[in-house]
Amino acid sequence: MIDQAGQTLGAFYACVSIVCFAAYALDKRAARTGRRRTPERTLLLLGLIGGWPGAFLAQRTLRHKSSKTSFLIWFWLTVALNAGLLVLLVRGTDWL
């Protein structure tokens, strides 16, 4: 059974993922219509703080930022960093 902290963390990831997916969608629309784009740094930061599942879903469903190699390298680095920080948060540093 998931405790209260786990539920809160899950809800946080879900909310940030929705925001991140929306940011990718708005950036895709801006790219198509020639309007001002969302900086890649912003998209990466949203993923880093927990929105990477939404970013990953947006990359697959919207086909946005899914073929730019330099962005994808940074994206996967932020995913790894987020996962590492999550492990530290959940397990602490006693196991290091």
ZIHUUR-V714353 format. One line per field, one symbol per residue. ss: DSSP state (A for helix, B for strand, O for the rest). Layout:
ss: ???
This chain:
ss: OOOAAAAAAAAAAAAAAAAAAAAAAAAAAAAAAOOOOOOAAAAAAAAAAAAAAAAAAAAAAOOOOOOOAAAAAAAAAAAAAAAAAAAAAAAOOOOO
